[in-house]
Amino acid sequence: MENLGYILLAGFIFGTIGWGANSYGKRLGLWQPRVIGWTMMIYPYVVFNLWALWGVGVGLLVLLWFFHHE
């Protein structure tokens, strides 16, 4: 359980970014950032492996980068 702090940190970071992505998608009427945002807020409750948690989070951030509209 020595990784518990890092798991909580990852959940907080990716949950906060997911909340922002959901708000961004809602404001612009885009469904892709909203789905990515909801996924980022929910997946830390399902994934318990530290490396998988950070890997999925970074992967979702990359996906969010490709689906943002300027």
N, C-alpha and C positions, 0 to 999 in steps of 0.2 A: 504493500500500500504506500510505498514511498513516492509513487507517481501521482498520488491523489491531488496534490497541489497543481501539478501541470495539467491534469485532466480538468479540474475546475477552471483553471485559467483559460484553457482552450474552449471550454463550453461558454464561458463568459465572453471571450473575444468573438467567437464565431456567432454566438447568439445575438450579440449587439450588432454586428455587421449584417446579419440576416434581417434583423428588425429594420435597419436602415434601408436594405435592399427592398424589403417589402413595402416600406413607405414610399420609396422612390418609384417602384413599379405602380403602386396605387395612384400616386399623384399624376403620373404620365399615362395611365391607362394601359400599361404593358403587362402581359401575363408572365413573360419569361423571368424578369427580375423578382416578381412576386413568388413564383414557384421556387426559385433558387433561394429566396429569403426564407420562406417557410421551411424548406429543407435544411437550411443552415441553423434554424432555430430548433428543429426537432431532432436531428441526427445525434447530437451529443448525449441524448437520453437513451440511445440505442447502442452506440458504439462505445465499448469500454477499453479497447486496446489503445494505448497512448499513440503509437505510431500510426495506426489506422485513423484515429481521431484527427490528428494533424494532417495526414495525407488527404483524407476526404475534404477537410476544411480548405486546404490550399487548392485542391482540385475544383471545388465549388467557387472559390474566389476567381480562379482562371476562367471558369465558365461564365461567371457574372461579368467579367471584363469583356468577353466577346458578345454578350447580350445587352450591354448598356447602349443607350442611344444618345448621342450628343446633339 
